[in-house]
Amino acid sequence: MIDKIKQLAEQLHPEVIAIRRHLHTHPELSFNEYETSAFVQKKLTEYGIPFQNGVADTGVVGFIKGKNPDSRSIALRADMDALPILEENDVPYKSQNEGVMHACGHDAHTASLLGAANILHQVREDLEGTIKLIFQPGEERHPGGASIMIKEGVLENPTPASIIGQHVHPLIPAGTVGFRGGLMMASCDEIYINIYGKGGHGAVPQNCIDPILISAQVLVSLQQIVSRFIDPTVPAVLTFGKINSIGGAPNVIPNKVEIQGTFRMMNEEWRFKTHERIRQIVNNVAESMGGSAEVKILVGYPFLINDEPLTQRCRTGAEEYLGKENVLDLPMRMTAEDFAYFSQKARGCFYRLGVANEARGITSSVHTPTFDIEEESLKIGAGLMAWLAIKELESN
């Protein structure tokens, strides 16, 4: 079977590249993936794969049904949305939607899953059970398309015993993949703080309540949370990336300062304890200096945890498919991914597909205007995902 999968992946590679290039040329933002969704449906129809559309509006769920389709089920997932970035690459498949770009590789994810779907459909008579193909919208935007699809029943009828997701990774070379069992990626919350004071002339600060000074003290105090409040065994990051005074000038003390940041963590209990601590510190510091404050915390994705036994099975399958030397260990990352919603509901394995090629200058990070992938990686992207699905279906 592994030889058959590799032969099909090789045979379908040009088509998977063409799919990826089409999607890259026509990117769409989160929850607006209407043309992308229609394209996915068109391809599934061409392959003869039944599907359900309209899940989370633009989401699509395909079904590979083998023998005894009700006996067992697993799921494969790919996200479809792009980012609000102006592409700078000079390539034939450059984005034609100005200011929108597939700068996180979701075009490659969707192309790989379509390739895997084609392969799996061709070998369906040798499979036992059902494989769900989840084409998900809105990974890049709160509240995350995964959470909406779950609410709309994507993990029901049938309920998959496990779910596997793949993401491009420009830090490892094309031809390799990376795995990590257990804690993989962090939760992600957005912090919005407004500090209010009493503005006035900068030459007479004694007649004012300076929200800039209050903000400075708030930021210094908040930076002690990770080192002095949170359990040191729990990975956590608190970063503030934007501060802006409303109405200030070199000689004008403003009435208001706005602060924005991000909080990331690997523990749900400590996550929400820390939310309360943030509110306490901000309000107490502001009041102690004569001002006031508002704190809004936008709760984002939970932390992503890879099921250890499932991840080990997938790693073993990858070693069989690629050779042990091409399967790498990955570190924990404090970035976030809404696949985490799936990993909180079912046994999940989220792994990385190497897409870098230093010789060709393909090394840019995701979320940058020069991000691209080595398209040879798509052969692995489609073939390995199909192979892992077969292996996992057999184990359930």
N, C-alpha and C positions, 0 to 999 in steps of 0.2 A: 504493500500500500504506500509506503513512504516514497518508493521510486515513482509510482504512478502520480502522486501529488507533485513531486518535483518536476516530472515531465509536463504536467498540466500547467504548473506555474511558469515554466519556461515558455510553453506554447502561448499562454495568455498574456505574457509580459508586455508585448507591444500594445495590446488593448488596455491594460491597466495603466500604462503610461499615458495613452491617449485620454483615458477618463480623467486622470489626475490633471493633465494639462487643460482639458476643457473646464474642469472645476476651478482651477487656478485662474484661468482667464475670466471667469464669470463668478467672482466671489460675492457672497451676500452676508450681511450682518446678522447677528443673533436674533432669532425669532422672525426673521424675514427671508428665510431660505426657501422661497416658493419655487423658483426655477431649479434650484438644487434638488429639492424634493421631487419635482416633476421628472428631472433627469434620472434620479435614482429609481423612481417607479418605472420609467421607460426601460431602463436596463434590466430590472427584475422581470418585467414582462417579456423582454427579448429572451431571457434565460429560461423562461417558463416557471419562475419561482412565484408562488402565491404570496400576497402581502396584504397588510392592513395599512391604510394611510390615515392622515388626520389626527394622529396621536400627538398631543401637545401642538396641535395645528399643523406644523410642517414635518413632524416626525413620521418615519416609515418603519414598519416592522415586517420583515420577511420570514418565511418559514421553510426550512429544509426538512422534509419529512421522509425518514427512512422506513424500515420495517417496524411494525408495532409502534407507530408514532406517539401513542399515549403512554408508553412504558417508561420513558425517561426524557429529560429535557435539559439542555444547557443554553447559554446565550453568548453571542458575540456583539460587541458594541463599537460604533464609530461615531464621532461627532462631525457636524457638517458646516458650522458657522465660521465666518472670517472676522477680521479685526478692522477697526477704523484707522488704517495706516496707508499712506501713499507709497506705493511700491517704487523702488529705485533700481530694480534689476533690469538689465537690458537683455531680455530673453524673448523668444517668439511667443511664449505663453504668458507674457506680462499681463497683469490685471487690466481689463478694459473698463472696470467700474472705478473711476477716479476716487481716490481716498479710501478705498476698501481693498484689502489684501488678505490672502491666505498666508499670514505670517506666523502661524502656529502649526501648520502642517495638517490641518483638518481635511484639506483636499486629498492628501496622501492617505489619511485614515479611511475616508469614504471610498477612495479607489481601491485600497487594499481589501476592505470588507466586500466590495462588489466582486473583486477577483476571487476572494475566498468563497463567496457565495456561488460563483460560477463553478469552481472546482468541486465544492461539496455537492452541488446539484448533480454533477456528472457522476459522482460515486455514491449517490444516495441509496442505491440498491444494496450497498455493502454496509450501510449504517443501521443502527438500532436506536430508534427514538426520534426526537425532534430537536433541531437547532434553530433558535430564534436569532434573527439578524436585526439588531437595533441600530437604526440610523437616527441619531439624536440631534435635535436643534439646540441652540442657545447655551453651549458650554461656557462661553466667555462672558455671559451676562447674568447677574442676579435675577431670579432665584435659581438659575441653572435648569436647563432643559431636562436633566435626569430626574430632578425632583418632581417636575410636572408629569413626565411620562410614568413615573412610579405611581403618582396619585391617580393617573388615568388607567392603571392596571397593566402596565407593560410587563410586570413580573408575575402575572397571573395567566391562567388558561392557555398554555400550561405554565406552572411555576418552575423556572430553571433551578436546578440544583446548584449551579455555579455560573459565573459570568466572567468573561475574559475581555480585557480592553488593551489596546496597543496605542502608543504615542511615539512620534518621532523624537529623536534625541541627537542634536548636532554636536554633542560633546563626545560621542563615540563614533567610530568609522562605519561606513556602510559595509555590510557583511557581518556585522555583529549585532547582538541584542543584549539587553541587561535586565536583571531581575533583582528583586529584594523582597523577602518575606517579612511579614509583620508590618510595623509602622512604616509608611512609605512617604506620605505627603501630609501637610498640615491643614488644619481648618483655617478659614480666612474670614475675618470680620473687618468692616470699615468703621473707623472712628471719626465722628464729626463733632467738633467742639466750638462753641461760640463763647467768647469772653467779652463781658460788657463792663465798661467803666464810665468815666465822665470826661469827655474831650475838652480841649481848650488850647491856649497858646503854649507852645513849648518853652517859652521863657518863664512861665509861672506855673510849674508843675505842682506846686503846693495847693493850687486851686482846682486840681484835676484828680481823677482816679485813672491811672495809666493802665489800659488793658494790655499794652505791649509788655510792660514790666510784669504784670500778672501772668501773661502767657509764658514769658521766659521761666518764671518760677514753676508754673504748671508743668512745662516740658521737662525741666530738671527733676521735679518730683516724680513724674510718671516713669522716667527712665530707671528709677530704683525698683519698680515693680518686679521686673524679671529677676534681678539679683537679690531682692530682699523680701519678696512676698510669695512668689511661686515656688513650689517644690523643685529643688535643683535637679531632680531626676526627670523632670518633664520638659522636653524641648519647647521653647517659646521665643517669639520675636515680637517686639513692639517698636514700630517705626513710624515717624511722622515725616511726611514728604511735602507738605504744603502748609504755609502760614501766610496770612494776608490781612493787612489792616484795612478797615473800611473808612475811608475819608481822611487818612493820615497824610502827612507831608513832612519835610525836614524840620519845619518849625510848628507842626500841628500834632497834638496828641489826639488820636482818634477816639471814637466812642466804642468801637467794636473791633475785635480780632477774630478771624476764622482760622481754625486749625484742622487739618485732615491727616489721617494716618491709617495704618493697617496693623491688625493684631492677629498673630498666627500661633497655633498651639497643637499639641498632640494628645490632649486629654480633655474630654468634654466636661468633666466635673470642675477642673481647674479653669477651664475656659470661661464658664459663667460666673465663677467666684471672682475672676479677674475683671470681668465687666463691672461688677459692683464696686470693686476696689478703684477702678478708673473713675467711676462717677463720684465716689467719695472724695478722692484726692482733688479732682478738678473743682468740685463745688466748695470744699473746705478751704483750699488755697485761695480761690477767688474771693470768698467771703472774708477771710482773714485779712485781705488787702483792700477791703472796701468795695469790691466789685461783685459781680454775679456771673453765673455761667449756665449754659445749656449743653448737655451731652446726648448725642444720638449715636447708638451703636447699631449698625446694619449687620445683622447676623447672616453670614455667608455659608459657604460649604463646610461640612464637617471634615474631620481628618480622614485620610484614606488609609485603610489597613488591608494588606494583602493576606488572605488566608494562607497560613504556613503550609499545610499539606497540599493544597491546590497549587500554590506557587512552586513547590518542589516538584510536583508532577509536571508542571509546565516547563520548568527549567530542564528536567530530564528529557522531556520531549524535544526541547530546543537543541539540547546537546546531541540527540539522535539525528536531528534534521540538519544541523549546521556544523557539528563537531564541537567538542568540549572547549577548544581554544577560542571559539567565537561566541561563547556565552559568558558574560561578565557579571560581576557583583556590582550593585549600585549602592551609593550612600543614601541615607535619608535626606529629603529635601523639604525646605520650609515653603515651597511653592504649593499652590492648591489646584484641585481638579474636581469637577463635579461628578466624576466616576465614583467619588467617595460615597455619594448617596447609594449607589448600587452596592458598594462594598459593605455598607452598614445594614443592608437588607438581605444579601445573599453572599455565599462564599465567592470572593472576588480575587482576580489576579490582574494587575495592571502592570504591563511591562514596557520596555523601551526598545524602539527600533533605531539602530544606528543609521544616520543619513549623511555623515560628514565625508568630504573628500578633499583633503588638504591640497593635493596636487592640482585640483581644478579650482581651488579657492572657495569651496563650498563649506564654510565654517561659521557663518553668521548665526547668532543666537536667535531663538524664537522671539517673536514680538518686535522684530527690527525690520526696517524697510528693505534690507538686502538678504533676508532669510530665503534660502532655497534648499533643495535636497538633491542628493545623488540618486537619480532615478533607478539605478541598479538595485537599490534597496527595496523597491516595490515588488521585485520578484520574491524576496523574503517576506515582505509585508503581507502578500496574499497567500503564499504557499505555507508559511509557518503558521499563520492563523488558522488555516484549514486543517493542518496537521494537528495542532493543539486541540482543536474542537473534536476531531476524531478520537484522539487519545482520551480526552476528558469524557466524552460520551461513553466510551468503553469502560471507564472506571466507575461509572455511576450504576 
